[in-house]
Amino acid sequence: MIFKVFSVYDSKIEAYLPPLFMKSKGEFLRSFAEAVNDSNSNLSKYSGDYTAFELGTWDDCKSLFDLHVTPISLGVGIEFKKSDS
């Protein structure tokens, strides 16, 4: 199966968090949005510091990565915050 590879960049520590392997961009964005809206998570507390990125793909049958030359930004955490209204 071909998995999409994602990571989250933390601008305060100037580093990417360990990569995540998901079936689709939608699956990743849903989990990112859930974390950003979980009041117990750092992604929620400092949502402006975190940016989601798509890095490429990974084939689990051949163990091959196909990474983008430049990571593709999918948005900053604060853009995924739900309003409290």
MIGUVEX-942011 format. One record per residue (C-alpha): chain; z, x, y; residue in one letter. Coordinates in Angstrom, 2 decimals, decimal comma. Last residue first. Example, Ala and Ser with C-alpha at 12.3 -4.5 7.8 and 13.67 -1.06 7.14 Angstrom:
<r drenza="A" Z="7,14" X="13,67" Y="-1,06" figu="S"/>
<r drenza="A" Z="7,80" X="12,30" Y="-4,50" figu="A"/>
This chain:
<r drenza="A" Z="20,01" X="-19,42" Y="30,00" figu="S"/>
<r drenza="A" Z="21,09" X="-16,02" Y="28,61" figu="D"/>
<r drenza="A" Z="17,58" X="-14,58" Y="28,90" figu="S"/>
<r drenza="A" Z="16,12" X="-12,98" Y="25,82" figu="K"/>
<r drenza="A" Z="15,60" X="-9,23" Y="25,96" figu="K"/>
<r drenza="A" Z="12,24" X="-8,00" Y="24,61" figu="F"/>
<r drenza="A" Z="11,03" X="-6,51" Y="27,91" figu="E"/>
<r drenza="A" Z="14,39" X="-4,66" Y="28,18" figu="I"/>
<r drenza="A" Z="13,50" X="-2,77" Y="25,01" figu="G"/>
<r drenza="A" Z="10,45" X="-1,10" Y="26,52" figu="V"/>
<r drenza="A" Z="7,06" X="-1,92" Y="25,08" figu="G"/>
<r drenza="A" Z="4,59" X="-1,28" Y="22,26" figu="L"/>
<r drenza="A" Z="3,64" X="2,27" Y="23,30" figu="S"/>
<r drenza="A" Z="0,99" X="3,86" Y="21,10" figu="I"/>
<r drenza="A" Z="1,82" X="7,40" Y="19,91" figu="P"/>
<r drenza="A" Z="-0,87" X="9,95" Y="20,84" figu="T"/>
<r drenza="A" Z="-3,17" X="11,55" Y="18,26" figu="V"/>
<r drenza="A" Z="-2,39" X="8,57" Y="16,03" figu="H"/>
<r drenza="A" Z="-1,06" X="9,48" Y="12,60" figu="L"/>
<r drenza="A" Z="-2,76" X="9,08" Y="9,24" figu="D"/>
<r drenza="A" Z="-0,08" X="10,05" Y="6,72" figu="F"/>
<r drenza="A" Z="-0,83" X="10,54" Y="3,05" figu="L"/>
<r drenza="A" Z="1,51" X="9,98" Y="0,12" figu="S"/>
<r drenza="A" Z="-1,46" X="8,92" Y="-2,03" figu="K"/>
<r drenza="A" Z="-0,04" X="5,64" Y="-3,34" figu="C"/>
<r drenza="A" Z="2,44" X="5,14" Y="-0,47" figu="D"/>
<r drenza="A" Z="-0,29" X="5,40" Y="2,19" figu="D"/>
<r drenza="A" Z="1,32" X="6,01" Y="5,58" figu="W"/>
<r drenza="A" Z="0,03" X="4,71" Y="8,89" figu="T"/>
<r drenza="A" Z="0,13" X="5,56" Y="12,60" figu="G"/>
<r drenza="A" Z="2,81" X="6,26" Y="15,23" figu="L"/>
<r drenza="A" Z="3,41" X="2,82" Y="16,75" figu="E"/>
<r drenza="A" Z="6,00" X="3,15" Y="19,51" figu="F"/>
<r drenza="A" Z="8,99" X="1,15" Y="20,76" figu="A"/>
<r drenza="A" Z="10,67" X="2,27" Y="23,99" figu="T"/>
<r drenza="A" Z="14,44" X="2,53" Y="24,44" figu="Y"/>
<r drenza="A" Z="16,40" X="3,40" Y="27,60" figu="D"/>
<r drenza="A" Z="15,98" X="0,01" Y="29,29" figu="G"/>
<r drenza="A" Z="17,72" X="-1,67" Y="26,36" figu="S"/>
<r drenza="A" Z="20,98" X="0,22" Y="26,92" figu="Y"/>
<r drenza="A" Z="23,54" X="-2,24" Y="25,56" figu="K"/>
<r drenza="A" Z="21,02" X="-4,07" Y="23,39" figu="S"/>
<r drenza="A" Z="19,51" X="-0,98" Y="21,78" figu="L"/>
<r drenza="A" Z="23,05" X="0,34" Y="21,40" figu="N"/>
<r drenza="A" Z="23,74" X="-2,57" Y="19,05" figu="S"/>
<r drenza="A" Z="26,70" X="-4,97" Y="19,04" figu="N"/>
<r drenza="A" Z="25,11" X="-7,45" Y="21,49" figu="S"/>
<r drenza="A" Z="22,19" X="-7,96" Y="19,10" figu="D"/>
<r drenza="A" Z="19,26" X="-8,91" Y="21,37" figu="N"/>
<r drenza="A" Z="17,62" X="-5,46" Y="21,39" figu="V"/>
<r drenza="A" Z="18,17" X="-5,23" Y="17,63" figu="A"/>
<r drenza="A" Z="16,47" X="-8,59" Y="17,02" figu="E"/>
<r drenza="A" Z="13,57" X="-7,60" Y="19,31" figu="A"/>
<r drenza="A" Z="13,07" X="-4,35" Y="17,36" figu="F"/>
<r drenza="A" Z="13,19" X="-6,25" Y="14,05" figu="S"/>
<r drenza="A" Z="10,56" X="-8,74" Y="15,27" figu="R"/>
<r drenza="A" Z="8,43" X="-5,95" Y="16,73" figu="L"/>
<r drenza="A" Z="8,45" X="-4,12" Y="13,39" figu="F"/>
<r drenza="A" Z="7,39" X="-7,16" Y="11,38" figu="E"/>
<r drenza="A" Z="4,68" X="-7,97" Y="13,92" figu="G"/>
<r drenza="A" Z="3,30" X="-4,43" Y="13,77" figu="K"/>
<r drenza="A" Z="2,82" X="-4,86" Y="10,04" figu="S"/>
<r drenza="A" Z="4,04" X="-3,86" Y="6,59" figu="K"/>
<r drenza="A" Z="6,78" X="-1,62" Y="7,97" figu="M"/>
<r drenza="A" Z="7,83" X="2,03" Y="7,71" figu="F"/>
<r drenza="A" Z="10,42" X="3,21" Y="10,23" figu="L"/>
<r drenza="A" Z="10,54" X="6,68" Y="11,76" figu="P"/>
<r drenza="A" Z="13,78" X="8,45" Y="12,69" figu="P"/>
<r drenza="A" Z="14,69" X="7,99" Y="16,40" figu="L"/>
<r drenza="A" Z="12,47" X="9,76" Y="18,92" figu="Y"/>
<r drenza="A" Z="13,98" X="12,18" Y="21,41" figu="A"/>
<r drenza="A" Z="14,69" X="12,58" Y="25,11" figu="E"/>
<r drenza="A" Z="18,45" X="11,87" Y="24,70" figu="I"/>
<r drenza="A" Z="18,40" X="9,43" Y="27,60" figu="K"/>
<r drenza="A" Z="14,79" X="8,32" Y="27,06" figu="S"/>
<r drenza="A" Z="15,44" X="7,13" Y="23,51" figu="D"/>
<r drenza="A" Z="12,05" X="6,72" Y="21,81" figu="Y"/>
<r drenza="A" Z="11,79" X="4,19" Y="19,01" figu="V"/>
<r drenza="A" Z="9,64" X="4,86" Y="15,98" figu="S"/>
<r drenza="A" Z="6,91" X="3,18" Y="13,99" figu="F"/>
<r drenza="A" Z="4,78" X="3,86" Y="10,91" figu="V"/>
<r drenza="A" Z="2,51" X="1,16" Y="9,50" figu="K"/>
<r drenza="A" Z="2,45" X="0,95" Y="5,72" figu="F"/>
<r drenza="A" Z="-0,66" X="1,13" Y="3,55" figu="I"/>
<r drenza="A" Z="0,00" X="0,00" Y="0,00" figu="M"/>
